[in-house]
Amino acid sequence: MGWKTVLIGSESKVSLSNNRMRITIGEEYHNYPLNDLDTVIFSNNKVTITIPIIAKLLENNIGIIICDSHNDPIGIFQPFNCHSLVFKQLKKQINWKITKKKRLWKLIVEEKIASEIANLKILQMSNDAIDTLKLYKDSVYNDDQTNREGSSARVYFRELFGIYFTREQQIAINFALNYGYKIIASYVSKMIAARGYVTQLGIHHIGESNPFNLTYDFIEPLRYIIDIWVCENIDETFNTSHKIEILQILEYRIKINNKWMRLTDAIEDLIDSYFSFMNEERDSIIRIDYESGIRSSQ
């Protein structure tokens, strides 16, 4: 499996050449072996993409993310046949027990709140906020019937970004959060599809017009990585250089089972544990050691 994320952010032509992705800019070109690639992000309105390179990227299960005129991710390409037993997996997914869905959502919400607590501790934020989040974490019911997820998020974000902050504001912090979440969500979607499941059928999110319900169920314990980066790096502006830095987050390390793992590898293990739980192959899920923090790829 590839490891490199490539951002194509300037006017160029992208084509296939000898099983390599060729990016031609004026008289110059750069070649990337397909075996090295994990994700390609097209982030310029004047990029010309040939059909053969799109087909080859899909054949190799390489993530393709398309950005809009503001360079924000708006969609992804997913192959139809990335798993040999798609129908079998889909049948499993359709038949998942409601009780298991509710239980998994409880575990995911507990993990998300644990990540928020750890971030506030690492950033040396208010003990009152931390204590409140601990109470919320210890009182999550199956399916989070009392919406501890939403309550904790309000306390958490106001502690990170100020008491007047809301997620609806059109400000740099929210632009950065949304961008980072979409990058991680794109990778989560890719891993779901690679295992033969569909992103439309969630365990908690059920939006009829949302093609990524399951993605946004599974992403919750991973948002903290973007949150802490944004808190430490974004104030009044969010620019192209920031977006390039966010892409490097996929190469960061987090700690699972006493082992530091690259984020992309950790996402795979986490998702596999969620599927194993839903398929009644295990009674628990993998948990991230949030309090150990995050290590950069440097």
C-alpha positions in Angstrom: 0.0 0.0 0.0 1.2 3.5 -0.8 2.1 6.1 1.8 2.4 9.4 0.0 -0.3 12.1 -0.2 0.2 14.4 -3.2 -1.5 17.9 -3.5 -1.8 19.2 -7.0 -2.4 22.9 -6.5 -1.1 24.6 -9.6 -2.2 24.7 -13.3 -1.0 21.5 -14.7 -1.8 18.3 -16.7 -2.0 15.0 -14.9 -1.7 11.9 -17.0 -0.6 8.2 -16.9 2.9 7.3 -18.0 4.5 3.8 -17.6 2.4 3.1 -14.5 3.4 6.4 -13.0 1.4 9.6 -12.4 2.9 12.3 -14.5 2.3 16.0 -13.5 3.3 18.4 -16.3 3.7 22.1 -15.4 4.8 24.1 -18.4 7.9 22.5 -19.8 8.6 20.5 -16.6 7.2 17.3 -15.3 7.3 15.1 -12.2 6.6 11.4 -12.1 5.2 9.5 -9.1 5.1 5.7 -9.0 1.6 4.5 -8.3 2.9 2.1 -5.7 4.0 5.1 -3.6 0.7 6.9 -3.7 -2.0 6.7 -1.0 -4.1 9.9 -1.9 -4.1 12.5 -4.6 -5.8 15.9 -4.0 -6.7 18.0 -7.0 -6.9 21.6 -5.8 -6.8 23.9 -8.8 -9.5 24.8 -11.3 -7.0 24.6 -14.1 -5.8 21.1 -13.6 -6.4 18.9 -16.7 -6.9 15.2 -15.7 -6.9 12.3 -18.2 -9.3 9.4 -18.0 -6.5 6.8 -18.0 -4.9 8.2 -14.8 -8.2 8.4 -13.0 -8.9 4.8 -14.0 -5.5 3.6 -12.8 -5.8 5.5 -9.5 -9.1 3.8 -8.9 -7.8 0.4 -9.9 -5.1 0.8 -7.3 -7.5 2.0 -4.6 -5.6 5.4 -4.4 -7.8 8.1 -2.9 -8.9 10.9 -5.2 -10.1 14.1 -3.6 -11.6 16.9 -5.7 -11.6 20.5 -4.3 -13.8 23.5 -5.3 -12.8 26.9 -6.4 -11.9 27.8 -2.8 -9.6 24.8 -2.6 -11.9 23.0 -0.1 -12.6 19.3 -0.5 -16.0 18.7 -2.0 -16.0 15.1 -3.1 -14.1 11.8 -3.5 -13.9 9.1 -6.1 -14.4 5.5 -4.9 -14.0 2.3 -7.0 -16.9 -0.1 -7.5 -14.8 -3.3 -7.1 -12.3 -2.5 -4.4 -13.4 -5.7 -2.5 -14.0 -9.1 -4.0 -17.0 -9.9 -1.7 -18.9 -6.6 -1.8 -22.4 -8.2 -1.7 -21.4 -10.5 1.2 -20.1 -7.4 3.2 -23.2 -5.4 2.3 -25.5 -8.1 3.5 -23.6 -8.2 6.8 -23.9 -4.4 7.1 -27.7 -4.4 6.4 -28.2 -7.1 9.1 -26.2 -5.5 11.9 -28.1 -5.7 15.1 -29.6 -2.4 16.4 -28.4 -3.2 19.9 -24.8 -3.5 18.5 -25.1 -0.2 16.7 -26.3 1.6 19.8 -23.5 0.0 21.9 -20.8 0.9 19.3 -22.1 4.5 19.2 -21.8 4.7 23.0 -18.2 3.5 22.8 -17.3 6.0 20.0 -18.8 8.9 21.9 -16.9 7.9 25.0 -13.7 7.8 23.0 -14.5 11.2 21.5 -15.0 12.8 24.9 -11.8 11.1 26.1 -9.9 12.7 23.3 -11.4 16.2 24.2 -10.3 15.7 27.8 -6.8 14.8 26.7 -6.5 17.8 24.4 -7.5 20.2 27.2 -5.0 18.6 29.5 -2.2 18.8 27.0 -3.1 22.5 26.3 -3.3 23.1 30.1 -6.9 24.4 29.9 -9.4 24.9 32.7 -9.8 22.1 35.2 -13.5 23.0 35.5 -14.0 22.2 31.8 -12.1 19.0 32.1 -14.1 17.9 35.1 -17.3 18.6 33.3 -16.2 16.5 30.3 -15.3 13.7 32.7 -18.8 13.7 34.1 -20.2 13.6 30.5 -17.9 10.7 29.6 -19.0 8.7 32.6 -22.7 9.2 31.8 -23.0 8.2 28.1 -25.9 5.8 27.5 -26.3 3.4 24.6 -26.9 5.4 21.4 -26.0 8.5 23.5 -29.7 9.1 24.2 -28.9 12.2 26.3 -26.6 13.7 23.7 -23.4 13.8 25.7 -21.6 14.2 22.5 -23.2 17.6 21.7 -23.0 18.8 25.3 -19.3 18.0 25.6 -18.5 19.6 22.2 -20.0 22.9 23.3 -17.9 23.0 26.5 -14.8 21.8 24.6 -14.8 24.2 21.7 -15.5 27.2 23.9 -12.6 26.3 26.0 -10.4 25.9 23.0 -11.5 28.9 21.0 -13.3 31.3 23.4 -16.8 31.5 25.0 -18.3 33.2 21.9 -17.1 30.6 19.5 -19.6 28.4 17.5 -19.1 25.9 14.7 -21.4 27.9 12.5 -19.2 31.1 12.3 -17.6 31.9 9.0 -14.1 32.3 10.4 -10.6 30.9 9.8 -10.8 28.5 12.7 -13.9 26.8 11.3 -12.5 26.8 7.7 -9.4 25.0 9.0 -11.4 22.5 11.1 -13.7 21.7 8.2 -10.8 21.2 5.8 -8.9 18.9 8.2 -12.0 16.9 9.0 -12.7 16.4 5.3 -9.1 15.1 4.7 -9.4 12.5 7.5 -13.0 11.7 6.4 -11.8 11.0 2.9 -9.3 8.5 4.2 -11.9 6.8 6.5 -14.2 6.5 3.5 -11.5 4.9 1.4 -10.9 2.3 4.1 -14.6 1.5 4.5 -14.9 1.0 0.8 -11.7 -1.1 0.7 -13.4 -3.5 3.1 -16.5 -3.9 1.0 -18.8 -1.8 3.1 -20.8 1.2 2.0 -20.4 4.6 3.6 -24.1 5.4 3.2 -25.3 3.0 5.9 -24.3 4.4 9.3 -24.7 3.1 12.8 -25.9 6.4 14.2 -26.0 9.0 11.4 -29.0 8.3 9.1 -29.2 11.3 6.8 -31.0 10.3 3.7 -29.1 12.7 1.6 -25.7 12.0 3.3 -23.6 9.5 1.3 -21.1 9.3 4.2 -23.1 8.4 7.2 -20.8 5.6 8.3 -17.8 7.8 7.7 -19.0 10.4 10.0 -19.8 7.8 12.7 -16.3 6.5 12.5 -14.4 9.8 12.3 -15.5 11.1 15.7 -12.6 9.7 17.8 -10.1 11.2 15.3 -11.2 14.8 15.1 -9.0 15.7 18.1 -5.9 15.6 15.9 -7.3 18.4 13.7 -8.6 20.3 16.8 -5.3 20.6 18.5 -3.4 21.5 15.3 -5.9 24.2 14.6 -5.8 25.5 18.1 -2.0 25.8 18.0 -1.7 27.1 14.4 -4.7 29.1 13.3 -5.8 32.5 14.4 -7.3 35.0 11.8 -6.2 33.5 8.5 -6.3 30.0 6.9 -4.2 29.9 3.7 -2.7 27.5 1.2 0.4 26.8 3.3 -1.8 25.8 6.2 -3.7 23.4 3.9 -0.4 21.8 2.9 0.6 21.4 6.5 -2.7 19.7 7.3 -2.0 17.1 4.7 1.1 16.1 6.6 -1.2 15.2 9.6 -1.9 11.9 7.8 1.8 11.1 8.5 1.6 11.9 12.2 1.9 9.2 14.8 -0.6 8.3 17.5 -0.3 5.6 20.2 -2.4 2.4 20.1 -1.8 -0.7 22.2 1.5 0.8 23.5 2.7 1.2 19.9 3.2 4.5 18.0 1.6 4.1 14.6 1.3 6.4 11.5 -2.2 7.9 11.5 -3.2 6.2 8.3 -2.3 2.8 9.7 -4.0 3.5 13.0 -7.2 4.4 11.1 -7.2 1.0 9.4 -6.8 -0.8 12.7 -9.5 1.3 14.4 -12.0 0.7 11.5 -11.2 -3.0 11.5 -12.0 -3.2 15.2 -15.4 -1.4 14.6 -16.3 -3.8 11.9 -15.2 -6.8 14.0 -17.3 -5.5 16.9 -20.4 -5.1 14.7 -19.9 -8.5 13.2 -19.7 -10.0 16.7 -16.1 -11.2 16.2 -14.9 -9.2 19.2 -16.5 -7.6 22.3 -14.5 -4.4 22.4 -12.9 -1.8 20.2 -9.4 -0.5 19.9 -8.8 2.6 21.9 -6.3 5.4 21.2 -4.0 6.5 24.0 -5.0 10.1 23.8 -3.0 11.3 26.8 0.3 10.3 25.1 -0.4 13.1 22.6 0.5 13.2 18.9 3.9 12.9 17.3 4.7 14.8 14.1 6.2 13.0 11.1 9.5 14.8 11.5 
